[in-house]
Amino acid sequence: MALVRSLRARVVLWVSVALTVLFAVTIVGLDMAFRNSSERALLELLQVQGLGLISLAEPASDGDLLLPESNIDPQFLVANSGLYGAIFDGSGRALWLSLSLIGRDFPIDELPPPRETRYQRLDVPGFPPLEALLMGIEWEFGSGKASPFTIAIAVSREPYDERQAAFRRNLIGWFAGITITMLIVVGGLLTFVLLPLRKIERQVREVEAGERVSLEGKYPTELIPLADNLNALIDTERRRLVRYRNTLDDLAHSLKTPLAAMRSLLGDLKSRVSGEQLGALTHELERMDQRVSYQLRRARASGSTGFGTTPVPVAPAVDDLKLTLDKVYRDKRVKCDTEVGAGAVFRGDPGDLTELLGNLLDNAYKYCRGRVRLSARSADDRLAITVEDDGRGIDDAFASVLFQRGKRADESVPGQGIGLAVVREIVELYHGDVGVARSALGGAQIRVELGRAGAL
């Protein structure tokens, strides 16, 4: 029971349980009522047949009773008809036995006293189950003499039991059909009633996937507050991310400016301090700058799921970065080929995509001899990006530590060694993979595959 999580399944389950209990009680009640009715009809039949025999009995000259067979029920005259009769005197001697007994004795052991009526069930070998009526009477003859007699009537229970079983089967069949029909109707109604909830569920998934910015459409009155609260949550989350990014930008600006001023002051101190002291101060200042840059860039990789935003096209971001890097490295005259698949999108924060592509392309431009190639493809919720160059490449032994902070493939090229560390951080936030291999161009190939980040 605890494993049933679907609201529709729970309702159908509990309705089926309730209907089963209700119909079971109803079936038992109707079955008992039918059985009691059959029992009363059976007892009335016995009583009528017994009174009929009494009315037909005639006194004999020897003090016994005679029963002319011309007017009795024809079933008494047919062998094994299911209706049996007998008349006994006070000593238990059979004065009359119906032909339906076909020579057998009436199956009773004890006669009732006069003016007593007794009903009993009889299970006798050679007979079907019987319901019997024993009526003790006292017959007063014309001479004034009164003698006791017993009128015995027995009816086979087989037809009644068969009707009872047939009624029970029909009852169960009808109620089973009603139950199944009602469950189908309830299931259909629930499907219709839950359509607005399914619509909200679908739109929430689309918001999470970055395919829509808010919940839209007409909802029932009961669901309007839920839709409004979800839209408010989406809007609050979006504005929180904007404030977060703005705060980081402000922090970056406030830290970079003092660091630049300190470098300028160190230049003015060249004539006042020794070269060793100046080198130590410059080194520590560079370390501060690297740490600040790394932590800020790491924090900016927010890992946003695209919550309440639309998917980010990859091609424009690649074109903008290529244009910028072509200007930065114009002296190297780098030829950069890009191949971005149609419909390639990034399901996340645009800043994360720019940060990742910028670091990958910047490294490729920095370490190449003259050629760089970038390709990007989207499939389902995954985005694969491959960046290659024709430089010296990356040794297998160094590839495992390349994405650690401060590690660089070529110390002769200026840099801080934090670009690929930021790439690794973004890849982890988006549940992706990153790998290094030898490029067909002769240099390094870095392949990144990104999914969609988890909840913040």
C-alpha positions as CSV (number, residue, x, y, z in Angstrom):
1,M,0.0,0.0,0.0
2,A,2.8,2.4,0.9
3,L,4.4,1.8,-2.6
4,V,1.4,3.3,-4.4
5,R,2.5,6.9,-5.2
6,S,0.2,7.8,-8.0
7,L,-2.8,9.9,-6.8
8,R,-5.0,8.3,-9.5
9,A,-3.9,4.8,-8.5
10,R,-4.6,5.5,-4.8
11,V,-8.1,6.8,-5.5
12,V,-8.9,3.8,-7.7
13,L,-7.4,1.4,-5.1
14,W,-9.4,2.8,-2.2
15,V,-12.6,3.0,-4.3
16,S,-12.1,-0.6,-5.3
17,V,-11.6,-1.6,-1.6
18,A,-14.7,0.4,-0.6
19,L,-16.8,-1.1,-3.4
20,T,-15.5,-4.6,-2.6
21,V,-16.5,-4.3,1.1
22,L,-19.8,-2.6,0.3
23,F,-20.8,-5.1,-2.4
24,A,-19.6,-8.0,-0.3
25,V,-21.9,-6.9,2.6
26,T,-24.7,-6.4,0.0
27,I,-24.2,-9.8,-1.5
28,V,-24.2,-11.5,1.8
29,G,-27.3,-9.6,2.8
30,L,-29.2,-10.4,-0.4
31,D,-28.0,-14.0,-0.3
32,M,-29.3,-14.4,3.2
33,A,-32.6,-12.7,2.3
34,F,-33.0,-15.0,-0.7
35,R,-32.2,-18.1,1.4
36,N,-34.6,-17.1,4.1
37,S,-37.3,-16.5,1.5
38,S,-36.6,-19.9,0.0
39,E,-36.7,-21.5,3.4
40,R,-40.1,-19.9,4.2
41,A,-41.5,-21.0,0.8
42,L,-40.2,-24.5,1.5
43,L,-41.8,-24.7,4.9
44,E,-45.1,-23.3,3.6
45,L,-45.0,-26.0,0.9
46,L,-44.6,-28.7,3.5
47,Q,-47.4,-27.2,5.6
48,V,-49.7,-27.0,2.7
49,Q,-48.9,-30.6,1.6
50,G,-49.4,-31.8,5.2
51,L,-52.8,-30.1,5.6
52,G,-53.8,-31.4,2.2
53,L,-53.1,-35.0,3.3
54,I,-55.1,-34.4,6.5
55,S,-58.0,-33.0,4.5
56,L,-58.0,-36.1,2.2
57,A,-57.7,-38.7,5.0
58,E,-60.7,-40.8,5.8
59,P,-61.4,-43.0,8.8
60,A,-61.4,-46.7,8.4
61,S,-63.6,-49.2,10.2
62,D,-60.6,-50.7,12.0
63,G,-59.7,-47.4,13.6
64,D,-57.0,-46.5,11.0
65,L,-56.9,-43.7,8.4
66,L,-57.3,-44.3,4.7
67,L,-55.9,-42.0,2.0
68,P,-57.6,-42.2,-1.4
69,E,-54.9,-41.5,-4.1
70,S,-57.2,-40.1,-6.7
71,N,-57.0,-36.5,-5.4
72,I,-53.5,-36.3,-4.0
73,D,-50.6,-34.3,-5.5
74,P,-49.3,-36.2,-8.6
75,Q,-45.7,-35.9,-7.3
76,F,-46.6,-38.4,-4.6
77,L,-47.3,-40.9,-7.3
78,V,-44.0,-40.5,-9.3
79,A,-40.9,-42.3,-8.2
80,N,-38.1,-40.1,-6.8
81,S,-40.1,-37.0,-7.6
82,G,-38.6,-35.1,-4.6
83,L,-41.9,-35.0,-2.7
84,Y,-42.5,-37.9,-0.2
85,G,-45.3,-38.5,2.2
86,A,-46.5,-41.0,4.9
87,I,-49.0,-41.5,7.6
88,F,-48.1,-43.3,10.8
89,D,-50.3,-44.5,13.7
90,G,-49.4,-44.0,17.3
91,S,-47.2,-47.1,17.4
92,G,-45.2,-46.0,14.5
93,R,-46.8,-48.3,12.0
94,A,-47.0,-46.9,8.5
95,L,-50.6,-46.7,7.4
96,W,-49.8,-45.1,4.0
97,L,-46.5,-44.5,2.0
98,S,-46.4,-42.4,-1.2
99,L,-45.4,-44.2,-4.4
100,S,-42.5,-41.7,-4.8
101,L,-40.7,-43.6,-2.0
102,I,-40.5,-46.7,-4.4
103,G,-40.7,-49.2,-1.6
104,R,-38.4,-47.4,0.8
105,D,-39.4,-46.5,4.3
106,F,-40.0,-42.8,5.2
107,P,-36.7,-41.8,6.9
108,I,-37.7,-40.8,10.4
109,D,-36.7,-42.2,13.7
110,E,-39.0,-40.5,16.3
111,L,-42.6,-39.5,16.0
112,P,-43.8,-36.2,17.5
113,P,-46.6,-36.4,20.1
114,P,-50.1,-35.2,19.2
115,R,-50.6,-31.4,18.5
116,E,-46.9,-30.9,17.9
117,T,-45.4,-29.8,14.6
118,R,-41.7,-30.5,14.0
119,Y,-39.5,-29.4,11.1
120,Q,-36.1,-31.1,10.5
121,R,-33.5,-31.7,7.9
122,L,-32.8,-35.3,7.0
123,D,-29.6,-36.6,5.4
124,V,-30.3,-40.3,4.7
125,P,-28.3,-42.6,2.4
126,G,-30.3,-43.2,-0.8
127,F,-32.2,-39.9,-0.5
128,P,-31.3,-36.4,-1.6
129,P,-31.0,-33.9,1.3
130,L,-34.5,-33.6,2.6
131,E,-36.5,-30.9,4.5
132,A,-39.2,-32.8,6.5
133,L,-42.4,-31.8,8.4
134,L,-43.8,-34.1,11.1
135,M,-47.3,-33.2,12.3
136,G,-48.7,-35.0,15.3
137,I,-52.5,-35.1,15.2
138,E,-55.2,-36.7,17.2
139,W,-58.1,-38.1,15.2
140,E,-61.5,-38.4,16.8
141,F,-63.7,-41.1,15.3
142,G,-67.5,-41.1,15.2
143,S,-67.6,-43.5,18.2
144,G,-65.9,-40.9,20.3
145,K,-62.6,-42.7,20.3
146,A,-59.5,-40.5,19.6
147,S,-56.2,-42.0,18.3
148,P,-52.9,-40.4,17.6
149,F,-51.4,-40.2,14.1
150,T,-48.4,-38.6,12.4
151,I,-48.5,-36.9,9.0
152,A,-45.0,-36.9,7.5
153,I,-44.0,-34.8,4.5
154,A,-40.5,-34.5,3.0
155,V,-39.3,-32.4,0.1
156,S,-35.9,-32.6,-1.6
157,R,-33.7,-29.6,-1.0
158,E,-31.8,-30.1,-4.2
159,P,-33.9,-27.7,-6.4
160,Y,-33.8,-25.0,-3.7
161,D,-30.1,-25.4,-3.1
162,E,-29.5,-25.2,-6.8
163,R,-31.6,-22.0,-7.1
164,Q,-29.7,-20.6,-4.1
165,A,-26.3,-21.4,-5.8
166,A,-27.5,-20.0,-9.1
167,F,-28.8,-16.8,-7.4
168,R,-25.4,-16.4,-5.6
169,R,-23.4,-16.9,-8.8
170,N,-25.6,-14.3,-10.7
171,L,-25.4,-12.0,-7.7
172,I,-21.6,-12.2,-7.6
173,G,-21.3,-11.9,-11.4
174,W,-23.6,-8.8,-11.5
175,F,-21.8,-7.0,-8.7
176,A,-18.4,-7.9,-10.1
177,G,-19.5,-6.4,-13.4
178,I,-20.8,-3.3,-11.6
179,T,-17.6,-3.0,-9.7
180,I,-15.4,-3.2,-12.8
181,T,-17.7,-0.7,-14.6
182,M,-17.6,1.7,-11.7
183,L,-13.8,1.4,-11.5
184,I,-13.4,2.1,-15.2
185,V,-15.8,5.1,-14.9
186,V,-13.9,6.4,-11.8
187,G,-10.5,5.9,-13.6
188,G,-11.8,7.8,-16.6
189,L,-13.2,10.6,-14.4
190,L,-9.9,10.8,-12.5
191,T,-8.0,11.0,-15.7
192,F,-10.2,13.9,-16.8
193,V,-10.1,15.6,-13.4
194,L,-6.3,15.3,-13.1
195,L,-5.6,16.8,-16.6
196,P,-4.9,20.2,-15.1
197,L,-2.4,18.7,-12.7
198,R,-0.7,16.9,-15.5
199,K,-0.6,20.1,-17.4
200,I,1.1,21.8,-14.5
201,E,3.5,18.9,-14.2
202,R,4.4,19.1,-17.9
203,Q,4.9,22.8,-17.8
204,V,7.1,22.5,-14.6
205,R,9.3,20.0,-16.5
206,E,9.5,22.4,-19.4
207,V,10.5,25.2,-17.1
208,E,13.2,23.0,-15.6
209,A,14.4,22.1,-19.1
210,G,14.5,25.8,-20.0
211,E,11.8,25.4,-22.6
212,R,9.4,28.0,-21.1
213,V,9.8,30.9,-18.6
214,S,6.6,30.4,-16.6
215,L,3.4,28.4,-16.2
216,E,0.7,29.6,-18.5
217,G,-2.9,28.7,-19.3
218,K,-6.3,28.4,-17.6
219,Y,-6.5,26.3,-14.5
220,P,-9.4,25.3,-12.2
221,T,-10.1,27.6,-9.3
222,E,-8.4,25.2,-6.8
223,L,-5.2,25.1,-8.8
224,I,-4.8,28.9,-9.6
225,P,-3.1,29.6,-6.2
226,L,-0.6,26.7,-6.9
227,A,0.2,28.0,-10.4
228,D,0.6,31.6,-9.1
229,N,2.9,30.5,-6.3
230,L,5.0,28.4,-8.7
231,N,5.3,31.4,-11.1
232,A,6.3,33.6,-8.1
233,L,8.9,31.1,-7.1
234,I,10.3,31.0,-10.6
235,D,10.5,34.8,-10.8
236,T,12.1,35.0,-7.4
237,E,14.7,32.4,-8.4
238,R,15.5,34.3,-11.6
239,R,15.8,37.6,-9.8
240,R,18.0,36.0,-7.1
241,L,20.4,34.7,-9.8
242,V,20.6,38.2,-11.4
243,R,21.4,39.8,-8.0
244,Y,24.0,37.1,-7.3
245,R,25.7,37.7,-10.6
246,N,25.6,41.5,-10.1
247,T,27.1,41.1,-6.6
248,L,29.9,39.1,-8.1
249,D,30.5,41.7,-10.8
250,D,30.7,44.4,-8.1
251,L,33.0,42.3,-6.0
252,A,35.3,41.7,-9.0
253,H,35.4,45.4,-9.8
254,S,36.1,46.4,-6.2
255,L,39.0,43.9,-5.9
256,K,40.6,44.3,-9.2
257,T,40.9,48.1,-8.9
258,P,43.0,47.9,-5.6
259,L,45.2,45.2,-7.1
260,A,45.9,47.3,-10.1
261,A,46.7,50.3,-7.9
262,M,49.1,48.1,-5.9
263,R,50.9,47.1,-9.0
264,S,51.3,50.7,-10.0
265,L,52.7,51.6,-6.6
266,L,55.2,48.7,-6.8
267,G,56.4,50.3,-10.1
268,D,57.0,53.5,-8.2
269,L,59.0,51.7,-5.5
270,K,61.6,50.1,-7.8
271,S,64.1,52.8,-6.9
272,R,63.5,52.5,-3.2
273,V,63.6,48.8,-2.5
274,S,65.9,46.1,-3.4
275,G,65.2,43.8,-6.4
276,E,64.7,40.8,-4.1
277,Q,62.1,42.6,-2.0
278,L,60.4,43.9,-5.1
279,G,60.3,40.4,-6.6
280,A,58.8,39.0,-3.5
281,L,56.1,41.7,-3.3
282,T,55.3,41.2,-7.0
283,H,55.1,37.5,-6.5
284,E,52.7,37.7,-3.6
285,L,50.6,40.3,-5.4
286,E,50.3,37.9,-8.4
287,R,49.3,35.1,-6.1
288,M,46.6,37.3,-4.6
289,D,45.4,38.2,-8.1
290,Q,45.3,34.5,-9.1
291,R,43.4,33.5,-6.0
292,V,40.9,36.3,-6.4
293,S,40.4,35.6,-10.1
294,Y,40.0,31.8,-9.6
295,Q,37.5,32.1,-6.7
296,L,35.4,34.7,-8.6
297,R,35.4,32.7,-11.8
298,R,34.5,29.6,-9.8
299,A,31.6,31.3,-8.1
300,R,30.3,32.7,-11.4
301,A,30.0,29.1,-12.6
302,S,26.6,29.0,-10.9
303,G,25.4,25.7,-12.3
304,S,22.0,27.2,-13.0
305,T,19.5,24.7,-14.4
306,G,18.0,27.1,-16.8
307,F,15.2,27.4,-14.3
308,G,12.7,29.8,-15.8
309,T,14.9,30.6,-18.8
310,T,15.0,29.4,-22.4
311,P,17.8,27.2,-23.9
312,V,20.9,29.1,-24.9
313,P,22.0,28.8,-28.6
314,V,25.6,27.8,-28.8
315,A,26.4,29.2,-32.3
316,P,26.1,33.0,-31.3
317,A,28.3,32.5,-28.2
318,V,31.0,30.7,-30.3
319,D,30.9,33.4,-33.0
320,D,31.3,36.2,-30.4
321,L,34.2,34.5,-28.7
322,K,35.9,33.7,-32.0
323,L,35.7,37.4,-33.0
324,T,37.1,38.5,-29.7
325,L,40.0,36.0,-29.7
326,D,40.9,36.7,-33.3
327,K,41.5,40.3,-32.2
328,V,43.4,39.3,-29.1
329,Y,45.7,36.9,-30.9
330,R,45.8,38.7,-34.2
331,D,49.6,38.5,-34.3
332,K,49.5,34.7,-34.4
333,R,47.0,34.8,-37.4
334,V,45.1,31.8,-36.0
335,K,42.7,30.1,-38.3
336,C,39.7,28.9,-36.3
337,D,37.2,26.5,-37.9
338,T,33.8,26.2,-36.1
339,E,31.2,23.5,-36.8
340,V,28.1,24.0,-34.6
341,G,25.3,21.6,-35.2
342,A,21.9,23.0,-36.1
343,G,19.8,23.4,-33.0
344,A,22.8,23.0,-30.6
345,V,21.7,24.5,-27.3
346,F,23.0,24.8,-23.8
347,R,20.4,24.2,-21.0
348,G,21.8,26.4,-18.3
349,D,23.0,29.8,-17.5
350,P,24.4,31.8,-20.4
351,G,27.4,33.0,-18.3
352,D,28.4,29.4,-17.6
353,L,28.5,28.6,-21.4
354,T,30.5,31.7,-22.1
355,E,32.9,30.9,-19.3
356,L,33.4,27.4,-20.5
357,L,33.8,28.2,-24.2
358,G,36.0,31.2,-23.4
359,N,38.5,29.1,-21.4
360,L,38.6,26.3,-23.9
361,L,39.1,28.5,-26.9
362,D,41.5,30.8,-25.1
363,N,43.8,27.8,-24.2
364,A,43.5,26.5,-27.8
365,Y,44.5,30.0,-29.3
366,K,47.3,30.3,-26.7
367,Y,49.0,27.0,-27.3
368,C,48.3,26.4,-31.0
369,R,50.7,27.0,-33.9
370,G,48.1,28.4,-36.2
371,R,45.0,26.2,-36.3
372,V,42.0,25.7,-34.0
373,R,38.9,23.7,-34.5
374,L,35.6,23.7,-32.5
375,S,32.6,21.5,-32.9
376,A,29.4,21.3,-30.9
377,R,26.4,18.9,-31.1
378,S,23.2,18.6,-29.1
379,A,21.4,15.3,-28.4
380,D,18.4,15.1,-26.0
381,D,19.5,17.0,-22.9
382,R,23.2,16.6,-23.6
383,L,25.6,19.0,-25.3
384,A,29.0,17.8,-26.6
385,I,31.8,20.3,-27.3
386,T,35.2,19.5,-28.8
387,V,38.1,22.0,-29.1
388,E,41.3,21.0,-31.0
389,D,44.5,22.7,-31.9
390,D,47.7,22.0,-33.8
391,G,50.1,22.8,-30.9
392,R,52.4,20.5,-28.9
393,G,49.6,18.5,-27.4
394,I,49.3,17.2,-23.8
395,D,51.2,14.3,-22.4
396,D,49.1,11.5,-21.0
397,A,50.9,11.7,-17.7
398,F,50.0,15.4,-17.4
399,A,46.4,15.1,-18.6
400,S,45.2,13.7,-15.2
401,V,46.4,16.8,-13.3
402,L,45.8,19.4,-16.0
403,F,42.4,20.4,-14.6
404,Q,43.8,21.1,-11.1
405,R,44.1,24.7,-10.1
406,G,47.5,26.3,-10.9
407,K,48.6,23.4,-13.3
408,R,49.7,24.5,-16.7
409,A,50.7,22.5,-19.8
410,D,53.3,25.0,-20.9
411,E,55.0,27.3,-18.4
412,S,56.6,29.3,-21.2
413,V,53.3,30.8,-22.1
414,P,51.9,33.5,-19.8
415,G,48.9,32.4,-17.8
416,Q,47.6,31.6,-14.3
417,G,46.6,28.0,-14.7
418,I,43.0,28.4,-13.6
419,G,41.1,28.3,-16.9
420,L,40.8,24.5,-17.1
421,A,40.1,24.3,-13.4
422,V,37.0,26.5,-14.0
423,V,36.1,24.3,-16.9
424,R,36.2,21.3,-14.6
425,E,34.0,23.1,-12.0
426,I,31.4,23.9,-14.7
427,V,31.4,20.4,-16.0
428,E,30.9,18.9,-12.6
429,L,28.0,21.4,-11.9
430,Y,26.3,20.2,-15.1
431,H,26.9,16.5,-14.4
432,G,29.1,16.1,-17.4
433,D,32.4,14.6,-18.5
434,V,35.7,16.1,-19.8
435,G,38.5,14.3,-21.5
436,V,41.8,15.0,-23.1
437,A,43.2,13.2,-26.2
438,R,45.5,13.8,-29.2
439,S,43.9,15.9,-31.9
440,A,43.9,15.0,-35.6
441,L,45.5,18.4,-36.1
442,G,48.5,17.2,-34.1
443,G,47.9,19.0,-30.8
444,A,45.5,18.6,-27.9
445,Q,41.8,17.7,-28.1
446,I,39.5,18.5,-25.2
447,R,36.0,17.1,-25.3
448,V,33.4,18.3,-22.9
449,E,29.9,16.7,-22.5
450,L,27.3,18.6,-20.5
451,G,23.9,17.7,-19.1
452,R,21.6,19.8,-17.0
453,A,22.6,21.0,-13.5
454,G,20.7,19.8,-10.5
455,A,18.7,22.1,-8.2
456,L,20.5,24.9,-6.6
